[in-house]
């Protein structure tokens, strides 16, 4: 199997990659937990969850390392503003992120390291860089000397000549304003850890390099994250690791940004759509479908209309799967993936093209259902579930399965609905169609949708 990834944002990644079936290692830049997650954060989680699912479906044993940045300027600024301990803010929001990932059906990472738990590994990496002449201590800080690494900028295409300074260009003791901080000297009231160069706290870029190599080794397969992390974060990560003599990530994969009215969705703009608020409007599986339907590298623009269209599209698929399962049973074994679906997923994780195959199969299944072709219905159901399972969207699989609902309450509701349906049928038999329509409309107003089929009336609760 050849998985082809096209990361046009970078200069060092090869356009086509071939991984021998076996083991695959992936480091994913996770959350900086200064605030609860918005759906822009969850887009990255869903995109890379699909990548992991596809690699596993293709025969790989995947090790996923997704970090938590629990010490950072943003967290400290939030703590100072709100008058809360920095660690309480980090812990509360880290849990909120995990609830969001779980709600949207993202598989848990194999390891989820936190930056504050890996200072010893960071000290070792800094010592290696200082000893090799790629970093230097200055007034309690430690800086990476970007001029000492000739390939700096190769990942993002931003060369040194184009840069005036790093994000922290005013740092004390810098030799060059473009040098970036590996370690920041302690400030009054801020948390600090002891190092051979004085107390302080780690720089953001150092954290990820140290954690990635701790759990995936000095050379691993894939490094992922949002396109907004390409520079300076990922550029600095690779510079640190390779300057120390390590291969680090072989390939880089970046997901596009989710925006609102042409601007990047961010907490600072005040236009973030929190996951908790979105899940009051739509079901988790519907939000997952919305976030996954665009190509992972594409820019997305949020709109209520686009979300509503995605919800309607998913409900059409779900409706067929539930009706087909009632007719033919929900088989545990699913069909082999269609060749067109496999080709789409192997070509740069082409979820939009893969979903086109899904919707074509949905049309085939609905035609079979209308024709009373039970064998055709069963075949389409099996094919659909095999594809939706790869995308984490199978209505009959955890965590979306009907079995997760309160069956006792459903039984009571079902008995009451059946009484009303019997009354409606009696009205139709005596040709009192006005009364029959009134009963149907009253059920609809109460949240029960009634559909007349060849086998008799079928009902379901409004989503």
N, C-alpha and C positions, 0 to 999 in steps of 0.2 A: 504494500500500500504506500502511496506517495501522497503526503499532505503538502499542499502548496499554499504558502502564506506570502502575501504581497504587502509588505509594510513600506509604502512609498514615502513615509515621513523620515525614514532613516537612510543612511548611506552605507552602512556596513552589513546589513542583513542581506542574505541572498534571496532572490525573488522566489525561487523554488527550493523547497527543502524536502529531503527524504529521510525519514526516521525508520530504522530497522525495528520491526515489531518486538517489543520487550518492555523495557522500562523507559519512562519519560519523566523528567523533573521540571516543575514549573514554579517559579517564584512570582507571586502577584503582590504588587504594592497595595496594601490594604488601607484602612482608614486612618486619618489623623483625627483623633476623637475629641475635638474641641466643641462639637455640637452634634445633635442627633442627625441621622442620615436623611437626605432628600433623594428623589428618584434618580438624579444624576449619578449619585454614588452607586445606587443599586443597578444602574445600567451596566456598569463595569462588572459587578458581581455576576449578573445574569450572562453577559457575553462570555466571560471566562468559565462560567459553569458549563455552558454549552460546549466550549472547547474541551474541557476535561471529560465531559460525557462522551464526546465524539472520539477522543483518543482512546478511552476505555472500550467503547463499542468496536473500535478498530483493532483491538488486541493488545493495547498498551497497559502496563501496570503503572499508573500515574501517581507520583508523589507531589501533592500540592502544598506549598508553603505560602500562607497569606498572613502578612504581618499586621501588627497594630502599632502605630506611632503614638505612644502614650506620654511622651515628653517632647515639647516643641514650643516655639515662640507663640504660636496661636493659642495653645492650651494655657500657657502662662498669662497671656493677655486677657483671655476670658476669665481666668481665676481672679486676676486683679480687678477686672471690671465688676464682676459679680460678688466679690468678697467670699469666695468659696475656696477650699483647698484644691490645688491643681489635680491631686490624685482622685478626688471624689468626682470631679468633672470628667476625667478620663475614664474612670470605671463605669460611671452611669452611661456615658455615650458609647463605650465599647459594647456594653450589653444591648443598647438600642440597635447598634449595627447588626449584631448577631441575631436579634429578633427579626430584623428586616430581611437578612439573608435567609433565615429559616422560613419566614412567611412566604417568600417567593420561591421556595423549593430549591435553593442553592445547596449542593452537597457540601458537607462540612470539610474544611481543609484537613489534611493529615497532621499538620502542625500549624499553630497560630502564635508565633513568638511575639513578645512585647519588647519594645526597645529598652525599657528600664531593667529588664532581666538579663541584658547581654552587654553590659559595660565591660566586663573582663575581655570579651572577644574584640571589642572596639579598641581597648588599650593595646592589645597584641597587634592589631592591624596598624594602628598609629605608630607603634615602635618600629615595625617593619618599614613603613614609609619614611620615617625620620632617618633610620639607619641607611636607607638606600638613596637618600638625598632628594626624595620627592615631597617631603613635608618638613616643617620647622616649627618649633615652639616660640612664642613671643608674648610676653607679659601675661602668662597664664592661659593663653589661647594656643591652639595648634592649627596651622594652616597647610593646605595642599598647594604646592608650588606648580601652577598650571603650565608654566614655561618649561618645566622639567619633563613634561610628558608630550612628545611631539604629535601624538594622535588626538590630542584634546580637541573636541569639536567634531570628530569624524562621525559620531553616531547621529547627531542632529544637523550637521552641516553648518553649524555656527562656529566659525574659526576665531582664534584669539584676536586677530586684527579687527574683527567686527565688534568686540566686546570692550566696554570701558571699565566695567567693574562687576563684581559679584553682587548677589543680593545683600550681602553684609560687607560691602566695600569699605565702610568706615571703621572696620575692626582695628583695634589697637595693635601696633607692631607689624602690620602687613608690609611685605616687600613689594607687592604689586597689588593694586586694587582689584585685579581679576582673580586673585587667589581666594579660595573659599574655605570656610571654617570646618575643620574636623572636630574640634573641641572648643567650647566657649567658656571662658573664665567665669568663676562664680560671681554672682551679683547679690547684694543684700536682699534677703527675703525669698530668693529663688532656691529650688532644690539643687544639690550638688553631690558629686561623687569624687572620691580621691583618685588621683592619677600621679605618675611620676613627674608631671609637669604642672601640678597644682590642682586644686578642687575646681569643679565646674560641671558642665553637662554636655552631652554629645550633640554634634550637628546632625541634621536630618539625613544627609546623604550617607554619612558614615554608618548610621544605624542599619540601613537596608543592606549595604555591602556585607557588613559583619554577620547579620542574621541569615542572609541568603547562603553564604558559604559555610556557616555553622551547620545548617541542616541539609543542604543539597550538595555540598562539596565545593572544591575550588573551581570546578568546571561543571556546568549543568546545561540543560537543553534550552529552556525557554524562560524569558523574563517578560512579564506583562504589566500593563497599567494604562492609565488614561493618556491620551495624546498631550494633555497639558503637563504631564510629568517628563516629557521627552527632554526638555531643557528647562532648568539646569539639572533636575534631579537625576534622571537616568544617565545623562552625560557625565555627571560627577561620580556616580556609582561605578561606571565602567572604568573611569580614569583611575580611581582609587585602587580598584581590584587589579587591574592590569599593570599599573605602575608597581604594585607589590609583587608582580610575577605570576599572577593567576589568570587562568583563561576566562573565568566568570561565565556569563551567559553566552551561548552560541547564537541564539536568535532572539530578537525583540519583537513583541507584538503590542500594538497600541490601539485601544478602542477610541472611537470618536466621542465628541462631547455632546451632551444634551443641553440645549439652550432654550431660552425663552425670549421671544422678540429679538432674535439676533444676538443676544448676549449670553455668555456662559452662565449656566445656572450656578449660583454661589450664595453662600450665606451672607457675604458682605453686601451683595446687591439687594438683599431683602426680597428676592423673588423665588426663593427656594420652595419647592413643593415637598413637604415632609412626607416620608413614607407612611407614618401613622395617619396623616390626614387623607392621603390618597386611598388608603385601605378602608376608609369610611365611605368612599364613593364607589369603588369597584372591588371585586374579589381579588385575592392575591394571584390566582392563576391568570386572571384577565390582565392584571398589571404586568405580569411576567410576559405574556404574549405581546403586549404593547411594546415593552422594552427590548424584546428579542427579534421583532419582525424586520427591523432595518439591518443592513449590513453593519457588522461590528465597527468597521472603520469610518462609517459615514457620520456626518454631522446630523443630529436630530433636532427638530424644533418642536417643543411641546405645544400642544393645543388641545383644548377640551374636545374639539371635533375629531381630531385624529385618535384620541383615546376612545371616544364613543364608537368609531368605526372598528377599532381593534377589538373592543368588547363584543360588538355584533358579530364579527368574523369568528371569534373564538366560540361564541355561543352556538353558531351554526355547526361547527365541528363537534362540539360537545353534544348538541342535540342528536346528531346522527349516531354518535358513539353510544349514547345511553339507549336510544331506541333500538339500535342494532344489537346491543348486549341483551336487552329484554327478549328480543326475538331469537337470537342464536346462542345466547350465553356468552359470558366474558371469558374467553379462553385464556389460560395462563400462558400458553405458548403463542408467540406472535410470528408473523411471517418474516421471511428474509427481506431485508431492506431493498426497495427498488433500485435498479442500477442508476436511474436518473437522480435519485435522492443522494446516493453515495457519491456520485460524480460532483454534485453541487457542493456537498459538504467538504469534499477533498479539495475543491477549488477555492481556496482562501476562505473556508468556512462560510460558504454561500448560503446563509439561512434564507434570504428572500427567494432564491431559486429553489431551495429545498421546500419551502412552504408552497410554492407553485405546484410542486409535485403532490404535496399533501392535499391541496384544494382540488386538483384534478381527480385524485382518488375519492375525495368527498363527493364530487359530482357523480362519479361512477357508482358509489355506494347508494346515494339517494335515488338514482335511477333504478337500481336493483330493488331498493325498498319499495318504490312506487309500483314496480312490476310484480311484486310478491316473489322475487327470486331469492329465496333464503340462502342458497349456496353462494350467490354473488354478494349478498349482504355480509355473510360471514367472512368471505375472502377480503372484502374491502375493510371490514372492521379490523381484521388481523393486520393488514398492511398499514392502516392508519395508526394503530396502536404502536406498531414497531417504529414508525417515524416520529410520532409524538413523544414516545418514550425517550428517544435520543435528545429531543428538544426540551425535555422536562415538562411536557404539557399534556400527558395522557390523563384524561378525566377519570379513568378507572384505577390509576396508580396513586400511591401515597405521594404527597399529602392531600391530593385532591379527591380521593375516592369517596363515593357515596357512603361507604361503610363507616366513614369518620363522623357522619351526622348522627344526631340523637334518634335512634331507630324507634324508641318507645314513643316519643312525641310524634314522629312521622306516622306511626300506626294509628294514633288517636286522630290526627288530622285526616288521615286516609279514610277512616271509618265515617267521619262526619261528611267529607266530600262525597263519599259514595252514596250517602243518604240523599244529598242534593242531586247527584247525577241520576239516581233512580227516579226522583220526582220529575226531573227534566225529561227523562225518557218517557215517563207516563204522560206528560203533557204533550210530547210529540206524537205519541200513539193516538191520542184523542184529537190530534191536529190543532192543538192550542199552541201555535208556534210563538205567539207573543209571550206567553208564560214561560215557555222553554228558553227563549232568548233572555228573558229577565233573570232567570236562574243562572244562566251562563254569565251574564253581565255582573250579577251580584257576586258570583265566585271570583270573577276577575278583579272587582273592586276590593275583595278581601285578600287578593294576592295569589289566587289559584288560576292558572291558565288551563283552559280546556281545549283539546284538539280532537276533532272527529276523524277517526281512521276507519279502514275497512274492518278492523277487528273490534270496533266500538270506540267510545270516547276514551281519551287518554288525558291525564292531567299532570301538571307539575307546578311547584311553587315558583313564583317570580324570583329571578336572581336579583 
